[in-house]
Amino acid sequence: MSLHVLFEVLLNTCIAIAPYVPFITELIYQNLRKCVDPTSKAYHEDSIHFLLWPKQDSRLINKKVEISVDNM
């Protein structure tokens, strides 16, 4: 489970910062792709720049925590 979470965090971070550091994120993405089953539809794009931004899950948003962080 922890490896799956690490994979998702690395991938989503790379997608978010790809416009700013394109070459390093492309290298990381190409290495991450090696860990995915080639027959799966996930992460089948040839470049990180072709991936879509991750979608938010509204169920996971906790307004109480967001207000607390804003107050800090």
Secondary structure, DSSP 8 states (H G I E B T S, - for coil): -HHHHHHHHHHHHHHHHTTTSHHHHHHHHHHHHTTS-TTSSTT--SSGGGS------GGG--HHHHHHHHH-
